[in-house]
Amino acid sequence: MCMTFNHLVLIGGGHTNVLLMRKWIMYPKLMPEISISIISRDSYLVYSAMFPSVLSRSISLEETLIDVASLAKNAEISFIKEEVTDIDFKSKKVFFEKRPLINFSHLVLNYGSQTKISKDFENLVNNQIAFPIKPFLKSYELIKKEDIHDTEKEPPFIIVGSGLAGIEIAFALRKRWLNRSLKIVCRKDKMNNQILKRLSESDIEILDKLPLNHGKILLCTGNISPLWAQKKLLDMDSKGRFITNKNLQLKNFSGIFATGDCAAIELSKTPDSGIYAVKAVDTLSNNIYRAIKGKTLKKWFPQKFGLQIVNLFPRKNPKALAIYGDVVFGPSFFIWSLKNKLDRDFIKKFRSIEIMRGKEIDNVMNDCRGCAAKIPQGVLNKSLINANLDSFASSPEDSAEIYKNDEDIILQSVDGFPALLSDPWLNAKITTLHACSDLWSCGVKLTSAQALISLPKVDSNSQNYLFSQCLKGIKSTVEDQGGKLVGGHTFETRSLVNKPYSLEMEISLTVQGVLQKGAKPWLKSGMQIGDILLMSRPLGVGIFFAAQMQNINLPTDSDVIMKNLVKSQQYLIDQIYLYQDQFGELFVNAATDITGYGFLGHLKEMIESSNLSRRKNNLAPIKVLLDLFAFKAYPGVFDLIKRNIRSTLFESNKEIFDLILKEKLCNRIISFEKENLIDIKTLNERISLLLDPQTCGPLLISCNPKYENVLKDDWYKVGEVKKGS
């Protein structure tokens, strides 16, 4: 059971919470001196006021994004990318579907809302004919797919909703699609005459019900809280918003605050508008600080009306309407200019150099974490030789044989690194999978593990939280691999402690696996002339995290990387053994996993240890020919390489490889197809990818080429083993 401790948890990456973090970055003295975490479903917040402009193609999606993860990092707040499934306000617990609960002492609810879907549209949503406007990133992708249907012959695209948000999106889509029929299903009696006129001028037909003939349907049907919130037996309004007092606290729950679309202040009839989430930040920040200190809270009195501006998106000169209460102004270019300035000024707040704490973004090289924190290969090898451990340097294997009898072989390995992520549970899972990779590369399945965990010197309740989250992450991951966590050890660091405390943790794991029925471990030293090299995953993890250290994130691509980081590769090993039984012969001659020394560093180990073995057996040496353009990179990684983003281990990896390049081409152990035809810039970019340190990186196997088609669904070819000189 998690211990209750001083832990402020922000639920959601909404407007209030991102402004709150920005405020703490700009004015650190206003930040509470306790552990803080933010839990958000997404790493980015789409600024809703600018989303229609994205749909109209007036601006790019990137111009509207607020980087929640970077804000958290720079505010020294733990970032947890997860969907909340429930909150127990009495026992102060936050629940998730697939991870352990988190305790809190104080809470801020700013998780926004989801589109309300009536029973009339449930089947249409289930059949993927209708889709909600929220979440914005998902609806944006679906709308882009409709671009091919921008013709008069296509059935009409339908927008459902009488609110200003739906109306503005209708105008935006008309600018996006010049030819397709657009219809909006709404109540005319709820619309201003000016808006009705402008819809008609934009050739957007107004209907009171859904027509029989239609294409896709976009639901802009108002907001409602998530299902878990709706189930709470608390004071809520008709939209499922929590009712708060003037102090922005939930009634009857001290220290639990709520703002934005998920909350409404008692007796104040504020409409759905982001302006109230923005205006409440100063009072909220003050009250959080006061609540933690046990002081009297301040009241906030929202304005009765907020200025609402609707962009009409005409084809030529931009114009917008302004609505304040029942009064409508415009349309005019001046009103559009005002909206454009307000929106861009808001986004600018999160782009300024001050938000980066004065760091130089260009050419900055922060110390990387994960397996990029490895000792450089040159230092390691020299130290091993000086310690009379030459064999470890000349024939390094991923796992060591520690027991053998007539049938079974037990192998063991150890791996670990400083925390890669500020989420202690997720970081533990990734570290565990990374350690297991040393067994997989030897063809071994995990059976048991022991953990060595370093904790920061902080208060005991904080240590309890960090340690329990970490252990749960290790234990669940080990058990998912069919193994058992059998013990371990802890110690407390003596270095200065910074926030978030979770980044001060270090985890190492000793992992064991058993080879049964006379099977032999896969070694690095078994490469054969004529073999092909197969990889299991893309490259670029080190570059991705180096970019994050510099506050450069990949808005839509990070999910792909994170998905692989938490995915076991044990199934690949099981699959190969099934194929071996089917074909009656061994598939793998040599193998390794690509980690801190990059692809080229670990390939070098394979070639050199193979040549050492071949020399002992009077066999001809080998070399490897690589296809630089066969290597897969994670989305966005080459763009980062072009921006000169490199891991801190890159330079030492490059020094080792440069020694290989100095050799004459005929004597090199590694060369590249059509190397003389590749321009130097492209060559350097491709080699940069191959020198990048990987955490939970791909497996690399050397096998007979006749098995390529058998393994092609999960592996891809990157090179061939040739006879060396």
N, C-alpha and C positions, 0 to 999 in steps of 0.2 A: 504493500500500500504506500502511495506517495505521501510524503509529509507536507503539511501546510507550512508555508514559509512566505516571507515578504516577496511576493512575485506579482508584478503588474502584467496582466495579459491584455493585449489589444486584439480583438476579434474582428478581422476583416481589413482589407486594404482600401477602404473607402476614403472619400475626400477629407473627412475629419482626421482620420488616423495618419494619413500621409502628411497633412499640414502639422499635426502634432509632432511627428518625428522631425519634420523640417525645423520647427520651432526649437526643439531640443538641440539640434545640430547648430543652429545659429546662436542660441543662448543656453549653453550647457548648464548654467547655474539653476535654470528653471526645471531641469530634469530630476525626477526623484532618484534618490541614492539607493535604489533597490534593483533587484533583477527585473528585467523587462523582456517580454517576448511578444512578437506579433505573429498571429496565425492568419494566413491568407490563402485562399484557394488559388490565386494567381500571383505570379511574380511581378506583373504589371497591372496598373490601373489605367483603363481607357477613360480619358476625360470626357464625360458624357456630353458636355456642351458642344464639343467639336466633332463628335461622331457623325452627325449628319453631313458635315463638310467632307469627311472621309468618303462617305457613300456617294457624294456628288462628284468625287474626283477633284475637288478643289484643293485638298491637301492630302498628304500621305498619312497612313496610319501611324507611322513612327512619330510624327509631329504631335500626336495626341497622347502619347504614352508617358506615364509616370512610373519610374523604376522603383517599385516598392522594396525589392530585395536590396538594392544599393542604398536606399535611404536607411533601411534597418542597419546595414553594415556600418555606415558612416555615423549613425547615432549610437553605435555599440549596443545594438539590440539583437537578440536572437531571432532569426527568421525561420518560421516553420511553414512550409508550403503544404497545406492540408485542408481538407473539407471538414468542418465541424458537424457532428451528427446530433449532439445534445449538450446542454449545459445544466448542471445541477447548481442552482444559485444558493441553496441552503448549505450544502456541503462543500461548495466552491470547487467544482470539478468540471473540466471540459472533456468531452468524449469524442472519439473518432471511430471510424469503422475498422481500421486495420492497424492501429497503433495504440500504445498505452495512454491512459488518461493523463491530463496535466492539471495540477492544482494551482489555484491562484488565491491571492489575498485581496487584490483589487482588479476590476475588470472594466474595459471599455468596449461596448458593442457598437460597431460601425461596419457591419457586414453587408449593408445595402439591402437590396430586395431582388426578387425574381418576378418575371412577368406572370400576371394572373391569367390562368387558362380556364375558361369556363367549360362546362360539360359538353357544350355544343361543338367545341373544337378538340376535345381530347382524342377522339379517334383519328382526326386529321393530323394531329401532332404525332400520334403513334405510327401512322402510315407515312410519315415524313412528307406530307403535303403542306402542312402548316408548321411554322417554327416561330418561337418567341424572339423578340428583339434582344433580350438578355439571356446569356452573356453576350456582350458585344462582339468579342473576337470570333465566337462561333457563328453568330448571325452574319458577320461580315464575310466569312468564308463561303457561306451558303448563298449570299447575294452575289458574290463574284461568279459563282457557277451559273447564275442566271443571265450573265452578260451575253451568252451565245444566243439567247432567245429574244434579243432586242429587234424584233420585226413586227410588222402589223399583223402577220398571219398567226402569231402565237396567241394562246388564250391569255386573258388579262391577268396581270399580277395584282394581288389584292392586299391592301393594308387595312387592318382592322383596328379601330381606336378613335375616340373622339377628343383625346387630349392633345395639347400643343406639341408634345414630343412626336406622336404619330403623324401629325399634320406636317411638321417640319421634315420628317423623313420622307413623306410623300413628295414634297417639293424637291428634296435632294435626289430621289430616284428619278423624277422626271428629267432633271438635268443629266443624270447618268444615262438614262435610256430615252433617246429622242423619239423612237418609233413605237415602242411597245405600249399597248393599252394599259393604263393604270387606273385602278378604282379604289376608293376608300369607303369602307363600311363604317358608318358612324351615325350619330344622332344630330341632325341638322339644327334642332332646337337648342343644342348646347354650343353652337358655333356662332362666332361673331360674323356679321354681314361682310366685313372687310375680308375675312379669311375665306368665306364662301365664294366671294367674287374672284379672289386670287386663285383658288383651286380651279374654278371654271376657266379662267384665262390660261392656266397651265395645262388644260386638257386632262384634268384629273376628275373623273366622274364620281359623284357622291351617291352612295346607295344606302338604303336603310336595312338591307339584309344581304346575305351572301348569294351571289348569282349561281345558277346551275353550271354555267360554263366558266371555268376559271383555271388558272395555273397555280403557282405556289402562293401561299398566304403568309404574310408577315404579321405577327400579333403584337400590337402596341396597346395592349388592353389593360394598362394600369399595373401597379405594383402590389406585391403581397410578400409577406415574410416566408422564409423556408418552413417546411413542414414541422421540423422540430420546435421552432418558435411558436407556431400556431397551436401546438399541443399544450403549451404551458398554461397553467391555471392562474394566470396573472392578468392585471389590468391591461387590455389591449383594445385598440380601436377597430373599426370595421375592415381595415386593410391589414390587420395583423401586426400593427406597430405597437411596440411596448410604450405604455404611458409612463412618462417620467414627471418628477416634480420640477420646480423652477431651478433647482440645483443641478438638473440633468441626470439625477439618480433615479433608478427604478424605485418605485414606491415600496417601502418596507424593506429595502435592501441597501444598507449603507455600503459605500465603496464600489457599487456597481453602476456604471454610467452607460448611457445610450444616446447616440446622436445619428443624424442622417436619415435615410429612407426607412430604417428599422425602428425609428422612435418618433414619438409625438409628445409635446409638452401638454400637461393637463390644462384643460379649458382654453387652450390657444389653438385656433383652427388654421394652422399653417398648411398651405398646399405643398404638393410634392415638388420640391425645388432644391437644387444643390446649394443655393445661396445660404440656406439655414445651417447646413452642415459646415460651411465655411465660416460663417459669422460666429458660430458657437465655440470655435477653437480656443480663443483666449480665456473665456470663462471655464471651459473644460480643463485646460491646462492648469489654471489656477486652483480649481477645485480638486483635481487629482492630488496635487501637491499638498493642499490643505487636509484632505482626507487621510493621507498617509501620516501627516504630522498630528492628526487629531484636532485640527482647528475647525472653526465654523466655516461653512461653505457659502459662496456667493450665489445670488440668483441671476438668471438670465431672462430677459424679456425680449422675445423676437418681435421684429416688425410685423405688422398685420399683413402687408403685401410686399412681395418682392417684384422687382422689374423683370419681366420676361420678354425676351426678344426672339422672334421667329424669322429665320433666314428664308427668303422666298426662292433663292437660287435661280434667278432669271438667267437666260442664256448669255446675255451680254453684260450690262452694267449691274453690279451687285446691289441688292436692296433688301431691307428687312423691316418688319413691323415691330413696334414696341407696345407691350400691354402692361398696364399698371392698374390693378383692380378691374374695373369695368371700362376703363378708358383705353382706346387704341390710337396710337400715333403712327404716322407713315402710311405707306412704305416710303423709305428714303435711303439714299446712299449714306447719309450721315449716321442713321441708326445702325446700318450694317457696319460702318467703320467703328462705331462705339463697341459693338459686340466683338468684332475682330480684335480690337485692342485689348478689351477685357480678357478675352480668352487667351490671347498670346501672352499677356502679362502674367496670367495665372500659371501657364506652363513654364514661363521663364523662371519662376520662383524655384523650380526644381532642376533647372539647367545651370544655375549660376555656380561659379567657382567656389563661393562660400560654402555651398552644400557639400563640396568635396573636401571641406576642412582645409582649404588652402593648399591642397596637394597639387603638384604638377601632374596633369593627366598625361601629357605627351612624354614619352620616354621614361616614365616612372617604372621602376622594377621592384616591386615589393617581394619579399620572400614568400615563395609559394609553399603550399601545404600538400597533404596527401603524399603520394609516392615521389613527388617532385622535391620533397625534403630529404631525399636520399643523399648519402655521401657520394661525391663525384667518383666515377669509375676509376680514374687514374689514381686518386688518393687511396681508394679501397685496395686496388691491386698492389701498389707499392707497400702498403701497410701489411698486407698478407705475406708478401715476400720477405719483408724485414722481420716478420714474426715466425719465419720458417714454416709458413703455411702455403707453400708454393702451389700445392695441388688444388687448393681452393681457388687460386687465381687462374690457373691454367685449365682446370676442368670444373667450372662451377656448375652445379646442378640445382634445380629448383627445390628439391626435397632430398633428404638423406635417409638411407636405409638404416634403421636402428634395430631391427629384429628380423630373423629369417629362419624358417624351418622347411620341411620337405614340401609344404603346400603354400604357406602364407608368407608374405613379406609386409612388414610394417614400415611405413615411411613417415617422416616428420619434417615439418618446416616451421619457420617463424617469420612473421611480418607485422608491420605496424607503422604508424606515423602520427605526427601532430594532427589535431582535428582539422578536417577538410571543410566541414560545414558547422554552422552555429546551432543546428538542430542536433542535440546529443543522441537521440534515438536513431535518426537516419544516418548520422555519422558512424555510429557503431555498426549498423547493418553494412554500410559500404566497406568499412575496414575489415569486417569479418569475411565478406565475399572476396575482397582483395587477397586476404591471407589464404583462402581456399584455392585461389587460382594457382598457387604453387603446387598443390596436390593434383589439380586437374591437368596441369601441363605434364605431369608424370603418369597420367592415366589412372589416377587414384581417386576414390571417393572418400569424402570426409567421414570419420567415425567418432572423433572426439576432439575437444579443444580446451585450452586453458588460456586465461586472459590476464594480462598485466596492464593495469589501469592507473594512470597518473591523474590525480585530482588537484585543482588549484587550492591554495590556502585561503579558504573563505569560511563563512559561518557554517555550522554543522547542518542546518536545514537545507542550505543551498547545495552542500555536498551530497546530502541524501537524495535530493532531486536529480542532480546530475548523474550520480552513481546508479540509481535505480533505472533511469531512462536508458542509460548506456547498457546496463546488464540485460534489460528487457530486449534491447535491439540485438545484442550478441546472441542471447539464448534463443530467441525466435528464429534467427537466421541459421544458427547451427542446427536446430531441430528441423528446419525446413530442408536442410541438406541430408537429413537422415542421421545426423550425429548427435552428440551429447556434450554439453558444457560440464566438465568434470572438476573445475577448480580454477584457481588463479591467485593473484596477489595485487595489492594496491599500495600506493605510496603518495605522499603529498609533496608537491613541488615547493621549492624554496625561491623561486623567481618572483618578480613583481607580477601582480595579478591585474589584468585589464578586463574590461567588459567587452562583449558578453563572456561570462565565466566559462561557457561551454567551449569556446575556442581555446581555452587554456588546458584542455584535457589532451592526453595522449593515450593511445590504445595500441597494444601489441598482442598478438595471439600466437600461441604455439598450437599447430594443428597436426593431427595424425590421421592416417588413412591406411587401409589394408588392401593389398592385392592378393586375390585368392586363386585357387585352382591352377597354380603353376604359372600364372601370368608374370611377365617381367615389366618393370617400370620403363616408361618412355624416358630416354635420356637426350641431352643436347648433342651428344657425340656420335649419333648414328646416321648422319646424313650420307646418302648414297648418290653417286653420279647418275644423272637421269631423273632424279626426284623432282617433283614440283613443290612449291611452297604455297600453302593455303592459310588464309587468315579468317578469323571468325567475327571480327567487328571492325568498325571504322576507327580512325585515329583522330586525335585532337583534344583529348581531355585536358591535358596540361595547358594548352593555349586557351581553352575556354575558361579555366579557373584563373589563369594569369590575367585575362581580360576582366574578370569579375573583381580581382584585386585592384584594378585600375578604374573601377566603376564603368566598365564597358560590358554591357550584357547583350545577349541575343534574344530579342523579345519573343519570337515564335519558335526558336530552335532549341532552347534549353531543355524542354521537356523530353526531346529525343535522347539527349545525353543522359539526363537523370534516369530515364527509363532503363537504359542499359546498365548504369552504375548499380542499380538495385536488382538486376536480373542475374540469376545463377547461370553458369555455363556447364553445370554438371550434366545436363541433358545431352550436350554434345559428346561427352565422353561415353555415356551410356549408349548413345546412338552408334558410335564407332564400334563398340564391342558387339552390338547386335549385328552389324554388317560383317564384322570379322567372323562371327559364328556362321552367318549365312554363306559367306564366300569361302570359309575354311582357310583363311590366311591372314597374316598381320597387315594392317593398313598403314600404321605409323612407324617410320624409321627413326625419327627424331622429333622433339617438340620442346617448346618453351612458352612462357607467357610474356607479353610485352608490357613492361612496367617502367620504372624510373629512368632507365638508360635509353629509352626510345627503341623504335624498331631496329635501327641500324646497330645500336649498342648491343642489344640482345642477339641479333643475328650474328654479329661478330663473335660473340661467345660461342654460338653454335658451330660456326665454321672452324674456329681455332681449336675447340675441343674435339671436333670431328677429325680435323687434320692430325692432331696429336695421336688420337686412337688409330687412325689409318697409317701413320708413320710406324707405329709399334707393330702393325700387322703387314708391313711392306706393301701397302696399297697406295695408289696414286692420290695426290692431294685433290681437294675440291675447291671450287670457287662458286660464286652465285651471280647470276645475271637477273637483274630486277627490271620490271616494267613500271616506271615511275607513275604512269598514268592509270595503272590498274588499282592503285591504293585508294580506298574509300576514306573520305574525311566526313566528320559530322557536319551537318548544315551550318553554314556561316563561318567555319573555321578558316577557309582560305581568305575570306575577307579580312579576318583578324590578322592573318599572316602578312597580308599586304599592308596592314597598318603597323607592321613591325611589333606585334604582340608576341612575346616569347616567355616561356617559363624561366625561372631563375636557374634551373639545372641545364638549360639549353646550351649555354656556352661551354660548360665542361663536357657535355655530350659531343659537341661539335669539335672540340680539341682532339678527342679520341678518334673521331672519324676523319679529321683532317690528316692524321698520320697515314691512314689508308689511302687517301687521295693523292698523297705525295709520291706513292709508288707509281712506276710505269704501268700503263694500262694493262699490258700483258701479264704483269706480276700481281695485280690487285686481286684481293679476295672477294671484293664486291665491285661490280660495275653495272651500268645501266644501258638498256636497249636504246640504240640510236642516240647515244649521249652527245655526239658531235653535232647532231641536228637540232638540239634543244637550246633555245636562247638562254643566256646566263640568268636572267631574271626568273624565268619559269623554273629553271633547274634549281635555283636556290630556294624558291618557294616550296617546291616538291620535297627537297631534301629537309627543309625546316620541319615539314610534317613528320618525316621519318626520324627526326631527332627529338621529337616532342615526348617528354615523360608522360606515362599513362598510369592512371589509377583505375583499377578494375578494367584493365586493357584487354585486347584480343589474345586469343591463343594462336600460336603459330605451329603448324605441323609440316614436316617434310615427309612426303609419301610418294608412292608409285603413281605416275600420271594416269594409269588406267582407272584410278578411283575418283578422278576429278568429277565426272558426271554423277557418280553415286552421291558425292558430298556437296554438289553445287547449290543445293537449297539453303545451306547454312554456312558454307565456306566459299571464299573466292580466291582465285589464283593471283599471286603477285610476282612470281619469279620461278627460276629453274636452277637446279644444281648442275654445274658443269665440271669437267675435268680441269684441274688447275695446273699451273706450270711448276 
